[in-house]
Amino acid sequence: MGLDFPNKARSYDRSRRCVRFLGYDGLFEVPFFLQADALVSTRGGVVEAELLDAFDAVRVRVYDVAQKVYARGRQTGYVLTAKDFR
């Protein structure tokens, strides 16, 4: 079975400064952490709502990148950075 994203929920993780979302590979839950810098430039700080809106605007692309990173090898969690989107 491949990686899927049936749950549209996402949240901002202040401690990691990232947007957290989940993928599923069959019964296995796969956590992803998308760094804020990969969504927007951070000049003077960014509001949490802006990051979540930015995530929603590029959700399909984020999921595509998450699937590619996941295919490289299984881990307990994945951190997506701006480099992954190049």
BALUM-711293 format. One record per atom (N, C-alpha, C): atom name; residue number from 1; z, y, x. Coordinates in nm, 3 decimals, padded with zeros to 5 digits. Layout:
N
PT  a   k      up   north    east
PT CA NUM       Z       Y       X
...
END
This chain:
86
PT  a   k      up   north    east
PT  N   1  00.000 -00.118  00.083
PT CA   1  00.000  00.000  00.000
PT  C   1  00.000  00.124  00.088
PT  N   2 -00.063  00.231  00.044
PT CA   2 -00.069  00.354  00.122
PT  C   2  00.036  00.455  00.080
PT  N   3  00.041  00.562  00.151
PT CA   3  00.136  00.670  00.123
PT  C   3  00.090  00.748  00.000
PT  N   4  00.184  00.777 -00.091
PT CA   4  00.153  00.849 -00.214
PT  C   4  00.261  00.955 -00.237
PT  N   5  00.228  01.055 -00.318
PT CA   5  00.321  01.164 -00.347
PT  C   5  00.332  01.184 -00.498
PT  N   6  00.394  01.089 -00.570
PT CA   6  00.402  01.099 -00.716
PT  C   6  00.502  01.204 -00.764
PT  N   7  00.597  01.241 -00.681
PT CA   7  00.700  01.337 -00.717
PT  C   7  00.665  01.473 -00.658
PT  N   8  00.645  01.573 -00.742
PT CA   8  00.605  01.706 -00.696
PT  C   8  00.723  01.791 -00.647
PT  N   9  00.843  01.736 -00.651
PT CA   9  00.962  01.811 -00.609
PT  C   9  00.955  01.844 -00.461
PT  N  10  01.004  01.962 -00.428
PT CA  10  01.017  02.007 -00.290
PT  C  10  01.134  02.102 -00.286
PT  N  11  01.195  02.116 -00.171
PT CA  11  01.310  02.206 -00.159
PT  C  11  01.311  02.269 -00.021
PT  N  12  01.378  02.382 -00.012
PT CA  12  01.391  02.450  00.116
PT  C  12  01.520  02.404  00.183
PT  N  13  01.511  02.362  00.306
PT CA  13  01.625  02.318  00.385
PT  C  13  01.658  02.429  00.484
PT  N  14  01.762  02.505  00.454
PT CA  14  01.798  02.620  00.538
PT  C  14  01.837  02.579  00.680
PT  N  15  01.908  02.469  00.693
PT CA  15  01.955  02.429  00.825
PT  C  15  01.839  02.391  00.918
PT  N  16  01.735  02.332  00.863
PT CA  16  01.618  02.295  00.943
PT  C  16  01.508  02.400  00.937
PT  N  17  01.523  02.497  00.847
PT CA  17  01.422  02.602  00.825
PT  C  17  01.286  02.538  00.796
PT  N  18  01.286  02.457  00.690
PT CA  18  01.165  02.384  00.655
PT  C  18  01.164  02.353  00.505
PT  N  19  01.048  02.314  00.456
PT CA  19  01.036  02.265  00.320
PT  C  19  01.040  02.113  00.326
PT  N  20  01.127  02.055  00.248
PT CA  20  01.145  01.909  00.246
PT  C  20  01.073  01.855  00.123
PT  N  21  00.998  01.745  00.142
PT CA  21  00.935  01.676  00.030
PT  C  21  00.929  01.528  00.063
PT  N  22  00.901  01.446 -00.039
PT CA  22  00.905  01.302 -00.021
PT  C  22  00.771  01.238 -00.051
PT  N  23  00.740  01.137  00.027
PT CA  23  00.628  01.050  00.002
PT  C  23  00.682  00.911 -00.025
PT  N  24  00.597  00.825 -00.078
PT CA  24  00.640  00.687 -00.105
PT  C  24  00.532  00.591 -00.058
PT  N  25  00.576  00.487  00.010
PT CA  25  00.490  00.379  00.052
PT  C  25  00.545  00.255 -00.018
PT  N  26  00.489  00.223 -00.133
PT CA  26  00.545  00.117 -00.215
PT  C  26  00.684  00.157 -00.259
PT  N  27  00.783  00.079 -00.227
PT CA  27  00.921  00.109 -00.265
PT  C  27  00.994  00.195 -00.162
PT  N  28  00.930  00.220 -00.049
PT CA  28  00.995  00.294  00.059
PT  C  28  00.977  00.446  00.042
PT  N  29  01.088  00.517  00.044
PT CA  29  01.088  00.663  00.038
PT  C  29  01.068  00.715  00.179
PT  N  30  00.974  00.810  00.196
PT CA  30  00.940  00.863  00.327
PT  C  30  00.964  01.014  00.327
PT  N  31  01.068  01.063  00.397
PT CA  31  01.096  01.207  00.398
PT  C  31  01.005  01.283  00.495
PT  N  32  00.962  01.400  00.452
PT CA  32  00.883  01.490  00.534
PT  C  32  00.951  01.626  00.538
PT  N  33  00.939  01.692  00.653
PT CA  33  00.996  01.826  00.673
PT  C  33  00.886  01.915  00.728
PT  N  34  00.840  02.009  00.650
PT CA  34  00.732  02.099  00.691
PT  C  34  00.794  02.228  00.743
PT  N  35  00.777  02.253  00.871
PT CA  35  00.837  02.372  00.932
PT  C  35  00.783  02.500  00.868
PT  N  36  00.871  02.596  00.852
PT CA  36  00.834  02.723  00.790
PT  C  36  00.719  02.790  00.864
PT  N  37  00.718  02.781  00.995
PT CA  37  00.613  02.844  01.075
PT  C  37  00.475  02.789  01.043
PT  N  38  00.469  02.668  00.993
PT CA  38  00.340  02.608  00.957
PT  C  38  00.287  02.667  00.826
PT  N  39  00.373  02.731  00.750
PT CA  39  00.332  02.789  00.621
PT  C  39  00.300  02.938  00.631
PT  N  40  00.386  03.013  00.693
PT CA  40  00.369  03.159  00.700
PT  C  40  00.420  03.211  00.833
PT  N  41  00.371  03.328  00.871
PT CA  41  00.427  03.390  00.991
PT  C  41  00.561  03.451  00.955
PT  N  42  00.652  03.449  01.048
PT CA  42  00.789  03.493  01.019
PT  C  42  00.822  03.624  01.088
PT  N  43  00.766  03.730  01.037
PT CA  43  00.796  03.865  01.090
PT  C  43  00.909  03.924  01.009
PT  N  44  01.025  03.929  01.066
PT CA  44  01.139  03.989  00.998
PT  C  44  01.202  03.897  00.895
PT  N  45  01.168  03.773  00.894
PT CA  45  01.228  03.679  00.800
PT  C  45  01.143  03.657  00.677
PT  N  46  01.157  03.542  00.619
PT CA  46  01.083  03.505  00.500
PT  C  46  01.181  03.454  00.396
PT  N  47  01.157  03.494  00.273
PT CA  47  01.242  03.452  00.163
PT  C  47  01.208  03.309  00.123
PT  N  48  01.309  03.233  00.086
PT CA  48  01.291  03.093  00.046
PT  C  48  01.183  03.077 -00.060
PT  N  49  01.182  03.162 -00.160
PT CA  49  01.083  03.151 -00.268
PT  C  49  00.941  03.167 -00.214
PT  N  50  00.922  03.252 -00.113
PT CA  50  00.790  03.271 -00.053
PT  C  50  00.743  03.143  00.015
PT  N  51  00.833  03.073  00.080
PT CA  51  00.798  02.948  00.147
PT  C  51  00.760  02.841  00.046
PT  N  52  00.835  02.832 -00.062
PT CA  52  00.804  02.733 -00.164
PT  C  52  00.672  02.765 -00.234
PT  N  53  00.645  02.894 -00.257
PT CA  53  00.516  02.934 -00.315
PT  C  53  00.401  02.901 -00.219
PT  N  54  00.423  02.925 -00.090
PT CA  54  00.320  02.893  00.011
PT  C  54  00.295  02.743  00.014
PT  N  55  00.400  02.665  00.005
PT CA  55  00.385  02.519  00.001
PT  C  55  00.301  02.477 -00.120
PT  N  56  00.336  02.531 -00.236
PT CA  56  00.262  02.496 -00.358
PT  C  56  00.115  02.533 -00.348
PT  N  57  00.085  02.644 -00.282
PT CA  57 -00.054  02.691 -00.270
PT  C  57 -00.139  02.599 -00.184
PT  N  58 -00.078  02.528 -00.091
PT CA  58 -00.153  02.440  00.001
PT  C  58 -00.107  02.295 -00.010
PT  N  59 -00.048  02.260 -00.122
PT CA  59  00.010  02.127 -00.142
PT  C  59 -00.088  02.013 -00.109
PT  N  60 -00.211  02.021 -00.155
PT CA  60 -00.309  01.915 -00.132
PT  C  60 -00.333  01.897  00.018
PT  N  61 -00.347  02.007  00.089
PT CA  61 -00.368  02.000  00.234
PT  C  61 -00.245  01.944  00.305
PT  N  62 -00.128  01.984  00.262
PT CA  62 -00.004  01.932  00.320
PT  C  62  00.002  01.781  00.303
PT  N  63 -00.032  01.733  00.185
PT CA  63 -00.028  01.589  00.160
PT  C  63 -00.132  01.516  00.247
PT  N  64 -00.249  01.575  00.264
PT CA  64 -00.351  01.514  00.351
PT  C  64 -00.299  01.502  00.495
PT  N  65 -00.240  01.608  00.545
PT CA  65 -00.186  01.607  00.681
PT  C  65 -00.071  01.508  00.691
PT  N  66  00.015  01.504  00.590
PT CA  66  00.128  01.410  00.591
PT  C  66  00.078  01.266  00.597
PT  N  67 -00.027  01.236  00.526
PT CA  67 -00.083  01.100  00.528
PT  C  67 -00.137  01.066  00.667
PT  N  68 -00.201  01.161  00.733
PT CA  68 -00.254  01.137  00.868
PT  C  68 -00.141  01.116  00.969
PT  N  69 -00.037  01.197  00.959
PT CA  69  00.077  01.183  01.050
PT  C  69  00.147  01.050  01.025
PT  N  70  00.163  01.014  00.900
PT CA  70  00.228  00.888  00.863
PT  C  70  00.149  00.768  00.916
PT  N  71  00.017  00.778  00.913
PT CA  71 -00.068  00.667  00.958
PT  C  71 -00.056  00.641  01.108
PT  N  72 -00.007  00.736  01.184
PT CA  72  00.009  00.719  01.330
PT  C  72  00.117  00.617  01.364
PT  N  73  00.211  00.597  01.275
PT CA  73  00.319  00.503  01.299
PT  C  73  00.439  00.535  01.214
PT  N  74  00.509  00.432  01.174
PT CA  74  00.623  00.450  01.085
PT  C  74  00.746  00.500  01.160
PT  N  75  00.813  00.597  01.096
PT CA  75  00.936  00.655  01.147
PT  C  75  01.032  00.670  01.031
PT  N  76  01.154  00.713  01.059
PT CA  76  01.250  00.734  00.951
PT  C  76  01.228  00.867  00.881
PT  N  77  01.157  00.960  00.943
PT CA  77  01.124  01.089  00.885
PT  C  77  01.018  01.156  00.970
PT  N  78  00.952  01.254  00.913
PT CA  78  00.840  01.319  00.981
PT  C  78  00.856  01.471  00.973
PT  N  79  00.836  01.538  01.084
PT CA  79  00.838  01.684  01.089
PT  C  79  00.694  01.730  01.109
PT  N  80  00.643  01.805  01.012
PT CA  80  00.508  01.859  01.022
PT  C  80  00.516  01.999  01.079
PT  N  81  00.433  02.026  01.180
PT CA  81  00.432  02.157  01.245
PT  C  81  00.295  02.221  01.228
PT  N  82  00.284  02.345  01.270
PT CA  82  00.155  02.415  01.263
PT  C  82  00.048  02.338  01.342
PT  N  83  00.087  02.274  01.449
PT CA  83 -00.007  02.197  01.532
PT  C  83 -00.075  02.085  01.452
PT  N  84 -00.003  02.026  01.358
PT CA  84 -00.061  01.918  01.276
PT  C  84 -00.173  01.966  01.185
PT  N  85 -00.179  02.095  01.159
PT CA  85 -00.280  02.151  01.068
PT  C  85 -00.404  02.201  01.139
PT  N  86 -00.411  02.185  01.269
PT CA  86 -00.528  02.230  01.344
PT  C  86 -00.635  02.126  01.345
END
